C-alpha cells in the first residue's frame, strides 16, 4: 500500500454519511437457526443477491438492533 492509499482514521467523522461508505446497503432477512439455538443466518432479502457465499452465520451476541444503539 502506498503512502497516498493510507487513511488517517482519526480524521474521519465518527458518524459518516451513509453515502460516503462506498457501498449500497441492502435489506437483510435474519432468521434464528432451528438446528442450534443462539445462532442466526443472515441472508439478502432480494434473491438476486444470494450466492453460495452471500450469507452470514452469527452467534446471538453479534446480532443487535441498531435502533437500540441510538
C-alpha positions in Angstrom: 0.0 0.0 0.0 1.4 3.3 -1.0 1.5 6.3 1.4 -1.2 8.0 -0.7 -3.5 5.0 -0.1 -3.3 5.1 3.7 -6.1 6.8 5.6 -5.8 8.6 8.9 -8.9 7.1 10.6 -8.7 9.6 13.4 -9.5 12.3 11.0 -12.7 10.6 9.8 -16.1 11.5 11.2 -17.4 9.3 13.9 -20.9 9.2 12.3 -20.3 9.3 8.5 -23.0 10.0 5.9 -24.1 6.5 4.6 -23.5 7.8 1.1 -19.8 8.1 2.0 -19.3 4.5 3.0 -18.6 3.3 -0.6 -21.3 0.6 -0.8 -25.0 0.3 -1.2 -26.9 -1.1 1.8 -29.3 -3.9 1.1 -32.3 -5.3 3.0 -31.4 -8.4 5.0 -33.5 -11.3 6.4 -32.4 -12.5 9.8 -33.5 -16.0 10.9 -32.7 -17.9 14.1 -31.2 -21.3 13.3 -33.6 -24.1 14.2 -30.7 -26.6 14.3 -28.9 -25.0 17.2 -30.5 -22.1 19.1 -28.4 -19.0 19.6 -27.2 -18.7 16.1 -28.6 -16.6 13.3 -28.5 -16.9 9.5 -28.5 -13.5 7.7 -29.4 -13.5 4.0 -30.0 -10.8 1.5 -33.8 -10.2 1.1 -33.5 -10.0 -2.7 -32.8 -13.5 -4.0 -30.9 -11.8 -6.9 -28.0 -11.1 -4.5 -28.0 -14.6 -3.0 -24.9 -16.6 -3.9 -23.2 -19.5 -2.2 -21.1 -17.1 -0.1 -23.7 -14.3 0.4 -24.7 -15.2 3.9 -23.6 -14.7 7.5 -23.9 -17.2 10.4 -23.6 -15.3 13.7 -23.8 -16.0 17.4 -26.6 -14.3 19.3 -24.2 -11.8 20.9 -23.2 -10.5 17.5 -26.7 -9.6 16.4 -28.1 -6.3 17.8 -30.8 -3.9 16.8 -29.3 -0.6 15.6 -32.4 1.1 16.9 -31.3 0.2 20.4 -27.9 1.9 19.8 -29.2 5.4 19.1 
